[in-house]
Amino acid sequence: MKHILIVEPISKRIEVKSGASIYDALIALNYPIGALCGGKGTCGKCKILCVKNQENLSPLNVIEKNLLTPEEQKNNIRLACQSFIFGDTRISLLEGLISHGNKILIDSDLLAVRGNIQEKFDPFIKLMHLKIPLPTLHNNGDDLYRMTSIIRKSFPERVLHLSPIMIDNDLYTITRSMSTKIRSKEGKITLYYWLKDETLEILDVEEGYNKKLYGIAIDLGTTTIVGYLINLLSGDIVSISSMLNPQVSIGEDLITRISYICQNEAKHTAQTLLISALNQILTDTCEKAKVSKLDVKELVVVGNTGMHHMLYGLNSEQLARTPFVPVFKAPIYINSAQLGIQASPQGRLYSPPVVAGFVGTDTIGCIVSSRIDTYEKFSLLIDIGTNGELVMGNRKGLITGSCAAGSALEGAHISLGMRAAEGAIESLTIDPKSFHCTINTIGNLKPIGMCGSGLIDLIAEMIKCKIITRNGNFNVHNLPERVLYSSNGDLNYIIYDSEKDGIYFEDDRKKFTIGISQKDIRQLQLAKGAFLSGAYLLNKQYPSENLEQILLAGAFGSYIDKENARIIGLFPEITPTKIYQIGNAAGLGAQICLKDQNMRKFANEIANKVEYFEIASSKDFQKEFALSMYFPHYELHRFPSLRTIYQDLPIR
């Protein structure tokens, strides 16, 4: 008897024999699991989380009870080498096993499209050193009065208002320990504050003269999370940390996660997973930079509307049904400790406004960093991911919308698809005569699957070699020997055969092949059709404008071969030199909002100026989507530069 083991967060589905251990299944997959003892059950390093169907695993044994803490046992942490499979099961690899192997984008490059725009360095949170006179019989004003008097004297040329005048929750927390702090260092304190217009808000008070002030900018993606720790006295990035979003354990895409939350009343679970991840990012960046988390006074977080709502514990179910309305769009300023984030107890958390539907704060981050609102050229910015956002326009105006591209580009629903981790095929070419594939894998390891960038290359190469037709079917007039029928009668093109194309490793248990089926091609067509039709429908709102340049943002948009993406019709016809891969634009936008309060003001304003278009509700959507699923499009005249490639290729 065989069972299905689903491995997150790499979205691998493995068929395993009943009674096999999870460790053996991962080794057969050639996945580099961190077990120092070789699976003998002595090191306790191969910890995994059982996400679903715990009853289908063997019970905890004596070895696990000795090596796992009571808390770990309670939370369904198991040792892979001691967990035997007797039914379908879903597990999640813990961060210690996966962080080194995943390819996560942290950089951005916008110089080519926006020029050398210099943002100001003017953070919201600032610090100043004050010496508060100690009280005497002749100067016996209360501690808060004496401190605010010194603050006013520090701004002699300004009419300064202190806010709040009344004691609110935040100021009450500060004043409870303020008396001790003032007297601890003979009146020397460090004041942390916001200064907006002529109003100063006290954020925190520390004893002595502290010369450290940090903030962290976080791009909270559906699949990956990246954090940038920034010195708010210099503006320098001091460390970066990234990880896979742990919410993949409850769903591969946003709609699946929202459904899980609704069906299981799991809003708190979804929020806890994100807060835990943010704390992990915070801890990692601070440890790398040798900075105390107490010195992190501000966080800026951007993400799509689904991630935004889940992080703040808002109801997200209405996002999955028409008319796709968020709870609110306004920017958020709250005390980060309210969410359980382990920065300074008086740290602040800011998120820009949501635009609408699934167009969230990450899109605002992309606009802030790219400054697409200043361009003369009519431009399209695409943030490619499971949930794709599009922004189109220039200085005359912007329009935005989102498309549910699905998770095929992240490796899900593809026979041997996976995320961009070690062992994933990330690029390839096909010899037009022999039809042999030359592959490149992440980490230069033996291939175990294929990620999204490899999938784009594969489809483009199959088109150039006329292995498939324009509607995605296998071309019966040009089928190479590497196209085989599987046991269920579905055609498969074999990309990698361990027997013919590779060398067996000592731990190989059987012949291993990687191929692409007709169903896999359809999944790619659904994703690419969503982006292409979305771009066309946005452009229809500006019929007099011709697209002049395309900006590809996000990890997927930065790692793909843009020429191959153009060949399959991932986006409208454009000269290759006018396609710019701009990197993590959302993450850069978060950094800018952390470092420049004027750009934060811009972020708050632009969200209300951008026009929102509901792509999926358009009367032309179904027709345009169906036409866009063809390679590159049903109407080939829309892609005149590709005529040479497609001229002899059947449409069906």
N, C-alpha and C positions, 0 to 999 in steps of 0.2 A: 504494500500500500504506500502511496506517495501523498505528501501534503505540500501546501504552499507556504513558504516563509517569505514575508515581506520585510525588507530591510530598509529602514529609514536612517538618515535623511537622504540616502542616495537613490531611493525609489527603485530598488531592485527586487524582483520577484523570483524566487528560487524554488524549484521543485525538488523536494528532498524525500528520501526514504523514511518511513516511519521508524522511530527509534534512533535516528541520527542526531548527533549533538549540533547545536548552533555553531560551535567552533568548527566542526568538520564541514558544515555547509559553507561557512565563510572562507575556509581554506580552499574548498573546491572551487569557489568563485574567484580564487586568487586574490582575495582582499587582504591587505596587510594589517591584520588585527594584532594589537599589542599584547601578546601573551609571552612573557619572558621565559616561562617554563615549558613552552611547547605543548601546552594543553594538558599538563599533568595534574593541574589543580593545586599547585603549591605557591604560585606568585600572587594570585588574586587580581591580576591586571586586566583580564578580559571581561570587564564588567559591561553588561548591556541592560537596557531598560525594556521590560516586557510591556508593550503598549496595549495589546489586545489579546484576548483569549488565553489568559494566564493558565487556565485549567487544561490547556492542550500541551503544556510542558510538564516534564517530570517534577515532582515536589522537591522543595529544598532538601539537600542532603547534608550530611555532617560537615563536609568540606566547606560548603557555602555558609553554613551557620557559624563556622569558625572564622571565615575570612571576610564576611560581610557584617557591617554594623547592624544593630536592631533597626535603625532608621532606614538603612538601605533595604533591608528585608521587607520592611513595612511598605516601602515605595516601589516594590516590584523590580528592584535591581537584582540581576542574576549574574552568575558566571557563565560565559558562553560554553566553556568546556564541560560544565556540569549540568547543562540544561538540554534535555533530550526531547525531541519533537514527536508528539503523538496526534497532531491535528493542525489545521491551518492556524498560523500565528503571525502577529506583527510585532517586530522589535525595533528599537532605535539604538543606534550606536552612540555611546556617550562621547562628549567632546574630546576627551583624551585620546580616543581612537580615530577621530576623523579630522581634527583641525589642521593637521600637517598636510593632508592629502587633497584638500579642496582648492580649486582655483577661484578665488574671490577677488573681484575688482575693487581696488581702493584708490586708484589714481584717476585724474581727470586732465583733459587737454583741450582748452578752448581758445588758445591763442590764435589759431588759424581763422576762426570765424568771427570772433568779437574784437580782435585786436588786443593790444596791451592795456586794457582798462585797469586802472589802479583803484581798488577799493580803499576807502579810508579805514584806519584802525581806530575805532572809537566804540569800544564795547559798552554794553549797557551797565554791567557791574564794574564798579571801580573801588579802589581802596584808598584810604588816607590815614596817616598817623597823627594822633591827637594826644595832647597831654591835658587831662582833666584835673583842675585844681581840687585837691581834697577839701572836704567841708571843714569849716571852722565855726566858732560861735558868731563871728561877724559875717561869714559867707556860708550860711546854712541852707541854701537852696537845695532842693531835692536833686538826686543824682541825674535824673533825666533832664532836668532844667539846666544844670551846670554843663552837661554834655552838649545839649542843643545850642546853648549860648556860644560855646567854643566852635561848634560847626558853623554857625552864622558868621562868626568873626573870620573863618577861613575863606569866606566868599565875600570880601568887602565891597566889591563892585557890583554885586547882584542883589536884587530883591529876592530873598530866598524864603520859600515856604517849606515847612516840614510836614510831610504827610506820612501816616495819618496823625492828626492832632489828637484824636481819641485813641485810647489804647485798644487795638484790635488783637486778634489771635496771634499774629506774627510778632507784634511789638510786645505783647504780654510774654511770649516765650523768651524774647531777648532780654527783657527787663528783669526776669526772675533771677538771672545769674549776673546781671550787669554790675551790681554793687560790689560783688567779690572781684570781678575782673578789673574794675577801676582801681581798687585798692591793692590788688596783687602786685602790680609793677609801679607803684607810686603814681598812679594816674595815667600811665602810658597805655594806650589802647590802639587797636587797629579797627577802623570803621569800614564796613562794606556797605555800599549804597548804590542806588539808582538815582540819576539826576535827569529829569525830563522837564524841558523848558525851565521854569524857575522853581520846580518842586523837587525836593529831595526826599527819598524814602529810605529809611534805615533798614538794611537787610540783615546785618549781623554785627556783633561786637566781639572782639577777641582781646585777651590780655596781651600786653607787650606790643612790640612792633614786628608784625609778621610781614614778610616780603614775598609771599607766595599767593598767587591767585590764578586758578585754572578753570577752564570750562571744557565741556565735551560736546562735540557735534556728532549726531548719530543718524545714519541712514537706515531706517527700519524697513527692509524689503520683505516681500512675501517669501522669498527663498533665502536671502542672505542678509546679515546685519553687519554694518561697518561703523566703528567709532573712531573719532579723531580727537585726541587729547591736546588742548591748545593752551599755551601760556598766555593769559589775558593781560599780562604786563608787556609782552613783546610781540604777540601775535603769531609766534612760531608754533608749528605742530611738533609736539615732543614725543608722541608715540601714536601708533595705530594698531587697532585690533579688529579682527573679523571672525565671523562664525556663521554657520548655517542656522536659519531660523528654526528653533525647536518645535514650532507649531506644525511642522510637516508631519509630526506624529499624530495629529488629529485631522490632517487633510493636506493634499498636495497643492490645492489652489484655494482662492478665497471663498468661492461658492461652497465648496466641500466643507471648509472650516465653519462657515456660517451655518450650514445644515447640521453639522455635528453639534455646534453650540445650542441650536434650537432643540434638537432631538434629545440632548442629554442635559439640558439646563447647565451648560458648561461655560457660561460667560466668565466666571471666576477662574476656571482652569485655563482658559485661553489667555486671560490677562496675566495670570501667575507665570505662565511659560515665558511671556515677553519680558516681564519685570525681572525674572531670574536671568534672562539673557542679557538685559541691559546692565544688570549688576555684574555679570561675568565680564562683559566688555569693559566696564568701569574698573573692575579689579585688575584685569589684565593690562590695560593701558597705564594704570597708575604704578603697577609693579615694574613694568618695563621702564618707565621714566623715573622710578624711585620717588614717587610723589604720594603724599597722604591723600586718601579719598576725602578727608575733611577739608582739604584746600580746593576741592572742586565745588565751586559756588553756583555754577549754572550749567544746564543741559539744554541743547536744542535738538529736537527730534522731528524728522520728516518721514513720511510714509504715505502709502495710498490710504484712501478713506477707510477701508476695511481694517488695516493695521492700526490706524489712528483710533478708531472706535474701540477695537479690542484692547489696546494699550490703556485707554482711559476708562475702561469698564462700561462703555456705552452700549446700548442695544444696537446690534448690527443686522438683525433679521430683515429690517425694512430695506436694507441696501440690496437685497437679493430679489426684490420684487418691485414691479412698476408702482410708482414713478421713481424708484431708487433715490429716496430722499434721506440725507444724513440727519442726525439728531440736531446738530448745529454746524455752522460754518466758521464761526468766530475764532480768532486766535486764542490760544490757551496760555495763561500765565498762572502757574500754581506752585506751591511748595512741593519739591520733589519727594520729600519724606512722606507726604500724604499717600504716595503710590508705593512706598516701601523701597525707594531707590536709595542706595547706601552711599550717597555723596554727603556733603556737609548737611547737618540737620536743618540749616536755614537756606539750603540751596534752592534755586528756582529752576523750573522747567518751562520751556517755551516751545510751542508748535505753531507754525504759521496757519493761516486760515485754510479750510477745505474749499475747493471750488464747487464741486457738486458730484453726485453719484460716486463713481470710483475714481474720479480725478481729485487727488488729495494733495497733501502738503508736499509730497515729493515732486509733484509737477510744479508747484510754486518754487521749490528749490531749483529745479531745472531752469525756470524762467529767470530767477535771480542770478544764477551763475552764468547762463548763456547770454543774458540780456538780449534775447530775441526781439524784445519790444523796441529796440533801438535800430534794427537792421533796415537798410534800404531794400535789400533783396527779399523777395517773397520766399519764405523759408518754411520747412517742415521739420519739427523736432519730434523724434519717436523715442520713447523710453521703452525698450523692448523687454518684456518679461511675461510672466504668467498672466498678469493683468497689464495690458499695454496702454500707455497714455500717449496721445498725440496733441501737439500744439502747432498751429499753423498761422502764419501772418508775418507782420513786420511792424515798423513804427506807426503805421496807420491803424493797427488794431490786431488783436489776437483772437483766435477761436480754438477751443479745445474739446476733446472727447476721449472716450476710452473704449477699448475693445477687449472682449474676453477671448484671448488667443489660446487659452488652455495651457496645459503643462507639457505638451509634446516637445517644445524647445528646451525644456528642463530635463528631458529624458523619460518622462512618464508616458504610459500608454504606447511606448515603442518597445517592440519585442525584447531587444537587448539594449534599450536606452538607459541612461543614467545621467546624473548630474556631473558637472565638471570636476571630477575627482581623479586621483591617481589611477592609471590603467584605462581611462576613458579615451577612445579615439577622438581626437580633437580636430584633425584635418586629414585629408586624403586626396589622392588623384587616381584616375583609372586610365590604364593604357588603352587607347582606342583600337588597337589591333589584337592584343591578347586578352583584354578585359581584366587584367590583373590589377589589384588594388595595392597602392603603396600608402601605408598608413603611418601616422604619427600619434603617439599617445602621451597623455600628461604624465610627466615623470619618467618618460621613456621606458615604461614597464610593459610587460606582456598585456595585451588588450583583454579587458573583461566586459566591455560594453562600449557604447557610443554616446557622446553628449551632443548638445544642440549644434555647436559649430561644425562638428563632424557630419551631422545629418544634413546641414545646408550644403556642405561640400559634396557629399555623396549624391544628393538629388541633382545638383548642377552638373556633376560629372556624368551621371546616368543620362541626362538630357543631351549633353555634348556627344556622348557615345551612342545616342539613339537607342538606349535600352528601354526607356519608357516613352510614352506618347505625351502629348500636351495635356490630356485630361488625367494623367497619372497612371494609366494602365501600363502593364508590361507590353512592350512592342513585339508582337508575335512574329514579325518579319525580321527581327534582329536580336534573337535571344542567345546570349553566349552560354557556354556549358556551365557557367557558374550560376545560372538561373535554374533552380531545382524545385520540384514539388515537395512540400512538407507532408507529414503524415495526415494532415487534415485537408489536403488537396490545394492549399494556398501556395502560390508561387513565392519563392524567396531568392533574392540575389545574395550570394555568399561573398561577404567582404573579407572575412578572415577565417581560415581553416587551420587549426593548430597542427594538423597532420601534414598539410601541404605547405603552409605559409610560415610556420613557426617551428620552434624547437620545444619539445616537451620539457617541462620543468620536472624536477624530481617528485614534486607533490601533485603532479597531474594524475587525476583518477580516470579520466576518459577523454575521448576526442571532444574538442570544444570548437564550435563555430559561431561566428557573428554574422547575421544576415539582416536583410530588410525585406519585409513582406508587403503585399498589396495594402493590407490594413495600416501598416506603418506609414506608407506614402500618403494615405488618406488623412492620417492625423497631422502630418506636416502641411498638407493642403488646407486643412481647416485653420491652422495657425496663420499661415501666410495669407490666406484669403481674408482673415479678419483684419490684418494690418493694411493690406492693399485697399480693400473696400472702404475701410475707415478713412484712409487718406483721400480717396476719390470723393467720398461724401462730404468731407470737410471742405475740399476744394470747390465743390459745387456751390457752397455758400458764398464764394468769391469767384464767380465765373469769369470775371475779366482779368484775373490774375493767373500768371503762369509760374509754376514752381521753378525756382532758380537754384535752390540748394537744399540738401537734406542733412540733418544732424542726427546721428545715431548715438543715443545715450544708454547707460546701463551696461552691466557686465556682458550680456549676450551681444548687444550692439557693438561692443568694442572688440570682442574676440572673433567675430565671424569674418570670413573673407567677403569684403563688401562687393567685389565683382561677382562672386557666386551668388550672393544675396540678390544682386541686380538681375542676374540671369533667371532665377526662379520667379522673379516678380514679387519680392517681399515688400517693395515700395514702388511708387510710380517711376516712369522713365526719367532718367536724369543722367547728365554727363558724369562719368566715374570720378573726375577730378573735383566735382561739386558735392561729393559725399564725404562727410567729416565724421569720424568716430571720436566723440568728445569725452568718453570715459564716464566716471561716476559724477555726473552733473548734479544729481540730487544731493549727494554727499557734500559737494563743494558749496552748493547753495546753503546747506545747513551750517557749514563753517563760516560763510560770509555773514549769515544772520547772527552768528555768535560773536563775530568780531566787529561788526559795524551796525550800530543802532539805526543809522539812516537807511540802510538796506533792509533792516527789519521793518521799518516803517513802510518802505516800498513794497515789501512782501505782503504786508497787511492791506495795502491799497490795491495792488495789482489783481488780487483774487476777486475783487468786486468789479474790476474792469474787463476781465477776460470773458468773452462770450462762450457759453457752454452749449454744446450740441449733442443731443442724445442720439448717438449713431444707430444703435440697435432698434430704436423706435421710428426711424426714418421710413417713409413709405417706399423708398427705393432700396432699402437695405437688403432684402432677400434676393432681389434680382442682381444687385451689384456684388453681393457676397458670392452667389453662385458663379458668376462670370469670373470673379477674381480667384477662384480655386483652380482655374486652368493655369498652365505654365506658358508664358508669364501672366497671360490674361486671355480670355476667350477672343477678345478683339485684338489681334496681333498688331494692328496699325497703331495701337497706343505705345508700342515699343519698337519704333523703327530701327533703332541701333542693334536690335537682336535678330533681325531678319535672317542674317547669314547663318546663325546658329539654328534657327527654327525652320528654315525654308523647306527642308525635306522631311520634317518630322510630322507624322500623322497627328490629327487633332484628337482621334479616339484610338 
